[in-house]
């Protein structure tokens, strides 16, 4: 039996206490449940008590000698960060494309040179499962070092049954092997494979009739995601794929309105998608529909920065009543980063979220976007002890000093991992 842990004297303890109320929107996104001079008591990987240090000195006076005491004086303590949208399992690297873009090459120039998503598909198809585990482990280690304790991961760099299953099986093994909780999403509909060009509906049929049944039978995914975009999958094709996934028990998500307004946000609301991702070009009508339906907006400001695009209208979405989460979108082509602290900074700078809203979007709302809010995303009695100790005194400073990793220590299920 491990020793209890007492984290005490936190300058600020941001509990994000939610009491099971679901994703936060509007003013609720600024409610961090702050405790000054805060304390937490942890046993067997779970949070047993949260309060002030004065309260704990009386409550646990007879147990101090049995606990590991962590002095958090002058430090901020928060829940472990949650990244609800990544493509973390992939083969190879595409750094040459970054240089090509800066030299003036267009997206299609890169595609015609054998690059783009099809390059990653080729490298992922060729990679052995062991190679993918090794590469992904390094990325997950980096996530942990940046305070991230739960990560959603999508397949989608196979676009054939064999490789999609390989990606999902890698996630399943890493969930067992790595400290991070890894939440799997099937995204066979990430793009239309080159070999199906001009036969897109045949590929949709293959997804529905051949891939989804196997993914469901092996219990390899919880969510089903589709890239609904002009030139990729139409709203009609997207709805077919997501409806089929629902019949197999997979919860729908949508990559929506990233490149142009295409009705993705409206479709997400219509079909009851738990979240819509990207949303750089979401229409006013789509934003209102998401607010009404309770669809979470999963926004990816690092991707917009990397592609030199205007970020999604995060401020407008919150004001309209949409619950907002944020993510790295970790992937080899448009956001090769594992830094959620940077993403929180960018949410403030490029999308005009407040520091409190950014922290909510990276913890509790992010957990809601992957149905993990009952376990993680806030510091409450009965939840996993997923905790970050930061080298800053308050949550404002965490966003103010941007581009810096302020992590001092990370606990996952009560075990110190950083």
Number of C-alpha atoms within 10 A of each C-alpha: 5 11 13 21 23 23 23 25 23 28 21 24 32 25 23 24 17 20 9 8 8 17 24 25 23 16 11 15 23 19 16 21 14 19 18 16 20 26 27 26 22 23 19 16 19 21 22 19 16 21 18 17 20 13 13 19 14 9 11 13 10 9 10 15 10 11 17 15 15 15 13 23 15 16 21 28 35 28 30 28 31 32 32 32 27 22 22 27 27 25 25 17 14 18 11 10 21 15 11 14 14 9 9 9 14 13 13 11 14 18 15 10 10 13 19 19 21 18 20 23 23 16 17 24 21 14 17 13 16 10 16 20 21 13 15 19 18 10 17 24 18 15 24 26 20 25 32 29 30 28 26 24 26 29 30 29 28 27 24 19 16 11 22 23 23 20 29 26 21 22 29 17 12 19 15 11 12 13 19 22 20 22 25 26 27 30 28 31 27 21 23 21 19 11 9 12 11 10 12 18 14 12 22 21 14 15 21 18 13 14 20 23 16 14 21 17 10 11 16 20 26 19 25 28 28 27 26 27 22 14 9 16 21 17 21 10 18 24 20 14 24 25 18 19 24 14 12 18 15 22 23 26 28 27 22 29 26 21 14 15 17 20 19 28 32 24 22 31 23 15 16 15 24 23 30 28 28 26 27 22 21 24 18 14 12 23 24 18 20 29 21 13 18 22 27 28 31 31 30 28 31 29 24 20 15 14 15 9 13 14 25 24 18 27 19 15 23 22 13 18 18 26 30 30 33 32 31 27 29 25 22 21 19 19 20 20 21 26 23 24 26 21 27 30 26 24 31 22 17 19 21 17 24 19 21 20 28 27 32 32 35 29 28 31 33 34 28 24 30 24 18 17 21 18 16 27 32 30 30 23 16 15 18 26 30 30 27 26 24 23 18 20 18 21 22 13 14 24 25 13 13 17 15 14 17 20 20 17 18 27 22 24 23 21 16 13 16 16
